């Protein structure tokens, strides 16, 4: 069983930066892992994902501003968020698939960490 715990959310002004972390218990080294977000009244969307060998994917709205990375030795997943915009405000969730594939379903989810960007 995999458990995921996010940290690093908070409030920041537009243009600022935050780094989210996700600590995984259980074996995730060969799984794709990702960051999702959900704003009030909107559907959850995938922000970024990273395969077990470092191949990464980003949604268009964050490409060039966000960077996803992982430390398999420490079972950690990161999301470095730069040049934040008010539209980035959302609850951010860490998720892990049960396969190396990043375009299937995600089996494990964290509880989320809130990111609020003020203008």
ABEGO torsion letter per residue (X at the ends): XBBBBBBGBEBBBBGBBBBBBBBBBEBAAABBBBBBBBBBGBBBBBABBBBAAGBBBBBAAABGABBBBBBAAAGBBBBBBBGBBAAABBBBBBBBBABABAABBBABBBAEBBBBBBX
